[in-house]
Amino acid sequence: MAKSDPAVRTLMRHRVRVDQIISTFARYGYASWVSAGVPESLRARAEQFSDPALLAMTDGERVQRICFDLGTTFIKIGQLLSTRPDIVGNEVAEALESLQSDVPADSPETVAALFMEEFGKPPEELFAQFSPEPLGSGSIAQVHAATMHDGTDVVVKVQHAGIAEQIVVDLDILAALAAILERNDPDLAMMRPVAVTNEMRRSLLMEVNFGLEAANLLAFDKNFAEEPDVSIPTPYPDLSSQRILTMSRLDGPSLSKAIKELDDAEAFVRRGADIYIEMIFRDGLFHADPHPGNIVVLAGDRVGLLDFGKVGRISEDTQDVIDDMVLSALSEDLDGLIDAILRICDAPPNLDRAALRSDISAFVDQYVRVGAAGLDMTGLSEAANDIMRRHRLFWPSDVSLLMRTLTQLQGLLVQTGADVRVMDLLQPYAGMIAAKKFAPAKMMRRTRRTVRDWDRFLDTFPVEASAILQGVRAGSIDFPLTVDGLDRNVNRVVYAVLAASLFTGSSRLWAAKVPPVVGGMSLPGAVGTVAAGAFAVRLLRSSKRAGGIG
């Protein structure tokens, strides 16, 4: 491969680190999910350097150990891949879930030097009291206890020295390797290694920017300002930067430690799960790591949330599709659910929709309709991801993170013995979701978007039409076309689309019983259904006058 290739130049520039990465993978004999895209000659060479004892491990164990041996970047990447079983498989994803780092804490001198770089003062001057010994040390940062000059107890998150620079180098190497693999291996290209690497880059660079985490804290605090039973740490911008984050301290045991001592553990966990549902379906911004260690029990059984380095954001378009998925799932509308999935996933051109429908139907029968007490979360996750891989469907990164969060929420409910499904918690939101889809503000935004799309179409149509006509004259495009009454046909198509859309939306309003409700019937749903019927009758009469449908 030419040295002028940008990917090759990147690998040459970081050859020492590249050698370390390659030798580590070689020592473990390449896990099968990696070796699938490696030439046989190179794979055989790697096996010469492998440790026979390591080859006896499962794929998941080997990948977990590889990530740990290669340090922070790969630990974080492993944790990210644990949320993508649709890419790496369930066995590897489950092994990576437990991947934790044991990074030694930086010395007090190193911490003080970072404070001097960021604020021009040592921590002893910035705080009334600052503990030089950290409360804990993770892969990216360590956390210190401190007290502000006004007596407020805080925690200070201090990034490890040089960690951001190391992450950038490793991400550049991975991006180069992904580009080479995607160009040279059609099977691996189907797994979109470049897109996956870009997703990792975005996530990791956000995680090492503590300024973004501080902004996240403020956003969540604003979203839950009217709910006194929810506590979010308050950031202190004057004592925070991109590498240091000072925030209020939430005093209370983690849920994992306090669960057995709560008077009503099920009620507390249900409220915690409901908070996550609000984040996702009300705010479009959610805490993406809902394990018991990040949920603390505060005085008065208030719910405290920690660690906002990993959050999920849902765009307006994605939220529309997710809303459709939820409404379809709640009403057991399989075709509507499949339509929503295909709108949001990259589906292959040869997708067998009938087979997909059969698989999803079996999945719903086995997992969605059972009570939470008998719910096999491992089996549910494996079955869902098997369906995705079998049909070569891949979730976008934000949706994958959302699905993982909902699965973790259900697992949290099951762990505490609460016989509640996430779908049960979603039921009260059905009306809100349906009403939101047809809210005047949202309808206006859709109208404006449609006008913009038509405006772009009309701007480009003359150029595109001219190119087509030139192709016809040159003989490169040849097709027979006879259309009579084009305007009337277009009008009928518009009426048909409008009637179908109105009927679909109205039926969902009806099923969700969106208020006002009269005699057990949603009035907006009934009105919309009648209007859809009127459009359909007009369309049929028009078609009959034109000689019928067939």
C-alpha positions in Angstrom: 0.0 0.0 0.0 1.4 3.4 -1.0 3.1 5.5 1.7 1.2 8.5 0.3 -2.0 7.0 1.6 -3.2 9.2 4.6 -4.0 6.1 6.6 -0.6 4.6 6.0 1.1 7.9 6.9 -0.8 8.0 10.2 0.4 4.5 11.1 4.0 5.3 10.2 3.9 8.5 12.3 2.8 6.5 15.4 4.7 3.3 14.6 5.8 2.7 18.2 2.2 2.7 19.5 1.1 0.7 16.4 3.7 -1.9 17.2 2.5 -2.1 20.8 -1.1 -2.5 19.6 -0.3 -5.2 17.0 2.0 -7.2 19.4 -0.8 -7.2 22.1 -3.4 -8.5 19.6 -0.8 -11.0 18.4 -0.1 -12.3 21.9 -3.8 -13.1 22.3 -3.9 -14.8 18.9 -6.5 -12.3 17.6 -10.0 -12.9 18.8 -12.1 -14.4 16.0 -14.1 -11.2 15.6 -10.9 -9.4 14.7 -9.1 -12.2 12.8 -12.1 -12.5 10.4 -10.8 -9.5 8.5 -7.1 -10.4 8.7 -5.3 -12.2 5.8 -4.4 -15.8 6.5 -0.6 -15.2 6.3 -0.8 -12.4 8.8 -3.0 -14.4 11.1 -0.6 -17.4 11.0 2.3 -15.0 11.8 0.3 -13.6 14.8 -0.3 -17.1 16.1 3.5 -17.7 16.3 3.7 -14.9 18.9 0.5 -16.0 20.8 0.4 -17.4 24.3 -1.2 -20.9 24.3 -2.7 -20.2 27.7 -4.4 -17.0 26.4 -5.8 -18.9 23.3 -7.8 -21.1 25.7 -9.9 -18.0 26.7 -13.2 -17.2 25.2 -13.4 -14.4 22.7 -15.0 -12.1 25.3 -12.2 -12.8 27.8 -9.5 -12.2 25.3 -11.0 -8.9 24.0 -11.5 -7.7 27.6 -7.8 -8.5 28.4 -6.6 -6.8 25.2 -8.5 -3.6 26.1 -7.1 -3.7 29.7 -3.5 -4.3 28.5 -3.6 -1.4 26.0 -4.8 1.1 28.5 -7.3 3.9 28.9 -8.4 4.5 25.3 -9.1 0.8 24.7 -10.8 0.4 28.1 -13.2 3.2 27.2 -13.6 1.7 23.7 -14.4 -1.6 25.2 -17.0 0.0 27.4 -18.5 1.7 24.4 -18.5 -1.6 22.4 -20.3 -3.3 25.3 -23.3 -1.2 24.2 -23.0 -2.5 20.6 -23.8 -6.2 20.8 -25.3 -5.8 17.3 -21.7 -5.3 16.1 -19.5 -7.4 18.4 -22.0 -10.1 19.5 -23.5 -10.7 22.9 -20.7 -12.8 24.4 -18.1 -10.1 23.7 -20.4 -7.3 24.8 -21.2 -9.0 28.1 -17.5 -9.5 28.8 -16.8 -5.9 28.1 -19.6 -4.7 30.4 -17.5 -5.6 33.4 -14.3 -4.0 32.0 -13.0 -1.7 34.7 -9.7 0.2 34.9 -7.3 0.2 37.8 -5.4 3.4 36.9 -3.0 4.6 39.7 -3.8 8.0 41.0 -1.6 10.9 39.9 0.7 12.3 42.6 -0.4 15.4 44.6 2.4 17.3 42.8 1.0 16.4 39.4 -2.5 17.5 40.5 -1.2 20.8 41.8 0.6 21.4 38.5 -2.6 20.9 36.6 -4.4 23.4 38.8 -1.6 25.9 38.2 -2.0 25.4 34.4 -5.8 25.8 34.5 -6.3 28.5 37.2 -2.9 29.9 38.0 -3.3 28.8 41.7 -2.8 25.6 43.6 -5.9 23.8 45.0 -5.0 24.8 48.6 -5.7 28.5 47.6 -8.8 27.8 45.6 -10.5 25.7 48.3 -10.7 26.1 52.1 -9.8 22.4 52.3 -8.6 20.0 49.5 -7.8 16.3 50.2 -4.6 15.3 48.4 -5.7 11.7 48.6 -8.4 10.9 46.0 -11.6 9.2 46.8 -11.1 7.1 43.7 -9.3 6.9 40.4 -10.8 5.8 37.1 -9.5 5.5 33.6 -9.8 9.2 32.8 -9.9 11.0 36.1 -9.6 10.8 39.8 -12.0 12.4 42.3 -11.0 14.5 45.4 -13.1 15.7 48.3 -12.9 19.4 49.0 -14.6 22.2 50.9 -15.2 25.7 49.4 -14.5 28.9 51.3 -18.3 29.3 52.0 -18.3 25.8 53.7 -20.0 23.9 50.8 -18.8 20.3 50.4 -17.8 19.5 46.9 -16.0 16.8 44.8 -13.4 17.7 42.3 -12.9 15.6 39.2 -9.3 15.9 38.0 -8.2 14.5 34.6 -5.1 12.3 34.5 -2.1 14.0 33.1 -1.5 13.3 29.4 -4.6 11.1 29.0 -6.4 13.3 26.4 -3.3 13.4 24.2 -2.9 9.6 24.4 -6.6 9.1 23.5 -6.2 11.4 20.4 -3.2 9.3 19.2 -5.0 6.0 19.7 -8.1 7.3 17.9 -6.0 8.4 14.9 -4.5 5.0 14.7 -7.8 3.2 14.9 -9.3 5.5 12.3 -6.5 4.7 9.9 -6.8 0.9 10.5 -10.6 1.1 10.0 -10.2 2.9 6.7 -7.7 0.3 5.5 -9.9 -2.6 6.6 -13.1 -1.1 5.1 -11.4 -0.6 1.7 -9.9 -4.1 1.5 -12.4 -6.4 3.1 -16.0 -6.4 1.8 -17.3 -8.5 4.8 -15.8 -6.2 7.4 -17.0 -3.2 5.3 -20.6 -4.4 6.1 -19.9 -3.7 9.8 -19.0 -0.1 8.9 -15.7 0.1 10.9 -15.1 3.8 9.8 -18.5 4.9 11.1 -18.0 2.9 14.3 -14.6 4.5 14.8 -16.0 7.9 14.2 -18.7 7.2 16.8 -16.0 6.2 19.3 -14.1 9.4 18.6 -17.1 11.6 19.2 -18.0 9.8 22.4 -14.5 9.7 23.9 -13.6 13.3 23.0 -16.8 14.4 24.7 -16.0 12.4 27.8 -12.6 14.0 28.3 -14.0 17.5 27.9 -15.2 18.3 31.4 -16.7 21.6 30.2 -19.3 19.6 28.3 -20.0 17.5 31.4 -20.6 20.7 33.4 -23.0 21.9 30.7 -24.8 18.5 30.9 -25.2 19.0 34.6 -26.8 22.4 34.2 -29.1 21.0 31.4 -30.3 18.1 33.6 -30.7 20.3 36.6 -33.0 22.7 34.6 -35.0 19.8 33.2 -35.7 18.5 36.8 -36.1 21.9 38.5 -39.8 21.2 39.3 -39.1 17.7 40.8 -37.8 18.1 44.3 -37.2 14.3 44.7 -34.5 14.4 42.0 -31.0 15.7 42.8 -28.3 16.5 40.2 -24.8 17.7 41.2 -24.4 21.4 40.7 -21.2 22.5 38.8 -19.2 25.5 39.8 -18.0 27.1 36.6 -15.4 29.4 38.3 -13.6 26.3 39.6 -14.1 24.1 36.5 -12.3 23.8 33.2 -11.9 21.3 30.3 -9.7 19.1 32.6 -11.1 19.9 36.1 -14.7 19.8 37.2 -15.9 21.0 40.6 -19.5 20.0 41.6 -21.6 19.7 44.7 -21.4 16.5 46.7 -24.4 14.2 47.0 -24.1 12.5 50.4 -25.8 9.1 50.4 -25.1 5.5 49.8 -25.3 4.1 46.3 -28.4 2.1 45.4 -26.3 -1.1 45.2 -25.4 -0.7 48.9 -28.7 0.7 50.2 -31.2 -1.5 48.3 -31.7 -4.0 51.2 -32.2 -1.3 53.8 -34.9 0.7 51.9 -38.4 0.6 53.4 -39.9 0.3 49.9 -37.1 -0.6 47.5 -39.6 -1.3 44.6 -41.1 2.2 44.8 -37.7 3.8 44.9 -36.5 1.9 41.9 -39.7 2.5 40.0 -39.3 6.2 40.6 -35.7 6.0 39.4 -36.8 4.2 36.2 -39.5 6.7 35.7 -37.0 9.5 35.9 -35.1 7.9 33.0 -38.3 7.6 31.0 -38.8 11.3 31.5 -35.3 12.1 30.3 -35.8 10.0 27.1 -39.3 10.8 26.1 -39.8 14.2 27.6 -36.4 15.9 27.3 -34.5 14.0 24.6 -31.4 14.1 26.9 -30.7 11.1 29.1 -28.1 9.9 31.5 -26.6 6.9 29.7 -25.2 4.8 32.5 -28.0 3.8 34.9 -26.3 1.1 37.0 -26.9 1.0 40.8 -23.5 2.6 41.6 -24.6 5.8 39.8 -27.9 6.1 41.6 -27.6 7.3 45.3 -30.2 7.3 48.0 -30.5 10.7 49.6 -32.4 11.8 52.7 -36.1 11.5 52.3 -35.7 8.7 49.8 -34.8 11.3 47.1 -33.0 10.0 44.0 -29.5 11.3 43.3 -27.7 10.7 40.0 -24.0 10.7 39.5 -21.5 10.7 36.6 -22.8 12.6 33.6 -19.8 12.0 31.5 -21.8 9.7 29.3 -25.1 11.1 28.1 -27.4 10.4 25.2 -29.0 13.0 23.0 -32.0 12.3 20.7 -32.6 14.6 17.7 -36.1 15.7 16.8 -36.2 13.4 13.8 -34.9 10.4 15.8 -37.4 11.2 18.6 -40.3 11.0 16.0 -39.2 7.5 15.0 -38.7 6.4 18.6 -42.2 7.7 19.4 -43.6 5.7 16.5 -41.8 2.6 17.8 -43.2 3.0 21.3 -46.7 3.6 20.1 -46.5 0.6 17.7 -45.1 -1.6 20.5 -47.7 -0.6 23.0 -50.5 -1.3 20.5 -48.8 -4.4 19.2 -48.7 -3.1 15.7 -45.9 -5.2 14.2 -46.0 -3.6 10.8 -45.8 -0.1 12.3 -42.9 -1.3 14.5 -41.0 -2.7 11.5 -41.6 0.5 9.5 -40.1 2.5 12.3 -37.1 0.2 12.7 -36.4 0.4 8.9 -36.7 4.2 9.0 -34.0 4.5 11.6 -31.6 1.5 10.7 -29.4 1.0 7.7 -31.3 -1.8 6.0 -29.6 -3.9 3.3 -31.3 -3.8 -0.2 -32.1 -7.5 -0.1 -33.9 -7.4 3.3 -36.5 -10.1 3.7 -39.3 -8.2 5.3 -41.5 -11.2 5.8 -38.7 -13.0 7.7 -38.1 -9.9 9.8 -41.7 -9.7 10.7 -41.8 -13.3 11.7 -38.7 -12.9 13.9 -40.1 -9.8 15.6 -43.5 -11.5 16.2 -41.7 -14.4 17.9 -39.6 -12.0 20.0 -42.7 -10.1 21.1 -44.5 -13.3 22.1 -41.5 -14.6 24.1 -40.3 -11.4 25.8 -42.6 -8.4 25.5 -45.8 -10.0 26.8 -44.4 -11.8 29.8 -44.3 -10.3 33.3 -41.1 -8.7 34.6 -40.6 -11.4 37.2 -40.2 -14.1 34.6 -38.2 -11.9 32.2 -34.8 -13.3 31.1 -32.9 -10.1 30.4 -29.9 -12.0 29.0 -32.1 -13.9 26.7 -34.0 -10.8 25.7 -30.8 -8.9 24.8 -29.4 -11.9 22.9 -32.6 -12.5 20.9 -32.9 -8.8 20.0 -29.4 -8.5 18.8 -29.5 -11.9 17.0 -32.4 -10.5 15.0 -30.5 -7.3 14.1 -27.4 -9.2 13.0 -29.3 -11.8 11.1 -31.0 -9.2 9.0 -27.9 -6.9 8.8 -29.6 -4.0 10.6 -27.5 -1.6 12.6 -28.8 1.0 15.0 -27.4 4.5 14.8 -25.1 5.2 17.8 -27.6 7.4 19.7 -30.4 4.8 19.3 -28.1 2.0 20.3 -27.2 3.9 23.5 -30.9 4.4 24.1 -31.7 0.7 23.7 -28.9 -0.2 26.0 -30.1 2.2 28.6 -33.6 0.8 28.5 -32.2 -2.7 28.8 -30.2 -1.7 31.8 -33.3 -0.1 33.3 -35.2 -3.3 32.9 -32.3 -5.2 34.5 -32.3 -2.8 37.4 -36.0 -3.4 38.0 -35.5 -7.2 37.8 -32.6 -7.1 40.2 -34.7 -5.4 42.9 -37.6 -7.9 42.4 -40.0 -5.3 41.0 -42.5 -7.1 38.8 -42.6 -4.2 36.4 -41.6 -3.9 32.7 -40.2 -0.8 31.1 -43.1 -1.1 28.7 -45.5 -0.8 31.7 -43.7 2.4 32.7 -44.1 3.7 29.2 -47.9 3.2 29.1 -48.7 6.5 30.9 -46.6 8.4 28.3 -48.5 7.0 25.3 -51.0 9.8 25.4 -48.3 12.4 25.8 -46.3 10.9 22.9 -49.3 10.8 20.6 -50.4 14.3 21.5 -46.8 15.6 21.0 -46.7 14.1 17.5 -49.7 16.2 16.5 -49.0 19.3 18.6 -49.5 22.5 16.5 -45.8 23.6 17.0 -44.5 20.2 15.7 -47.0 20.3 12.8 -45.8 23.8 12.0 -42.1 22.6 12.0 -43.0 19.7 9.7 -44.8 22.1 7.4 -41.8 24.5 7.3 -39.5 21.5 6.6 -41.7 20.3 3.8 -41.8 23.8 2.3 -37.9 23.9 2.5 -37.7 20.5 0.8 -40.0 21.6 -2.0 -38.1 24.8 -2.4 -34.8 22.9 -2.8 -36.5 20.5 -5.2 -37.8 23.4 -7.4 -34.4 25.1 -7.3 -32.6 22.0 -8.5 -35.2 20.5 -10.7 -34.4 22.6 -13.9 -30.8 21.6 -13.7 -31.5 17.9 -13.0 -34.2 17.8 -15.8 -31.8 19.4 -18.2 -29.2 16.8 -17.4 -31.7 14.0 -18.0 -32.8 15.5 -21.3 -29.2 15.8 -22.5 -28.8 12.2 -21.6 -31.9 11.3 -23.6 -30.6 13.2 -26.6 -27.2 11.6 -26.3 -28.8 8.2 -26.2 -27.4 7.3 -22.8 -30.9 7.3 -21.3 -33.7 5.6 -23.0 -37.2 5.0 -21.5 -40.8 5.0 -22.8 -43.1 7.3 -20.9 -46.7 8.1 -21.5 -48.7 10.1 -18.9 -52.2 11.4 -19.4 -53.8 13.8 -17.0 -50.6 14.2 -15.0 -52.0 17.0 -12.8 -55.1 14.9 -11.9 -52.9 11.9 -11.1 -50.6 13.9 -8.9 -53.6 15.3 -7.0 -55.0 11.8 -6.4 -51.6 10.7 -5.0 -51.5 13.7 -2.7 -55.1 12.9 -1.5 -54.2 9.2 -1.0 -51.0 10.1 1.0 -52.9 12.6 3.1 -55.8 10.3 3.8 -53.4 7.4 4.8 -51.3 9.6 7.1 -54.4 11.2 8.7 -55.9 7.7 9.3 -52.7 6.3 10.7 -52.2 9.2 13.1 -55.8 9.3 14.1 -55.9 5.6 14.9 -52.9 6.0 17.2 -54.6 8.9 19.0 -57.7 6.7 19.3 -55.7 3.7 20.7 -53.8 5.9 23.1 -57.1 7.6 24.3 -55.6 11.1 23.9 -57.9 13.6 25.7 -60.4 14.9 25.5 -62.1 11.5 25.9 -65.9 11.2 25.4 -67.5 7.9 26.2 -64.2 6.1 26.3 -63.3 7.4 22.8 -60.6 9.9 22.0 -62.3 12.9 20.4 -59.2 14.0 18.3 -58.8 10.4 17.1 -62.5 10.2 16.1 -62.4 13.6 14.3 -59.2 12.6 12.4 -60.7 9.3 11.4 -63.8 10.9 10.0 -61.7 13.4 8.1 -59.5 10.6 6.7 -62.7 8.8 5.6 -63.9 11.9 3.8 -60.6 12.2 1.9 -60.9 8.5 1.0 -64.5 8.9 -0.3 -63.5 11.9 -2.4 -60.5 9.9 -3.8 -62.7 6.9 -4.7 -65.3 9.2 -6.5 -62.6 10.9 -8.5 -61.1 7.5 -9.5 -64.5 6.2 -10.5 -65.2 9.2 -12.7 -61.8 8.6 -14.3 -62.7 5.0 -15.2 -62.1 3.2 -12.0 -59.0 2.1 -10.0 -58.0 -0.9 -12.0 
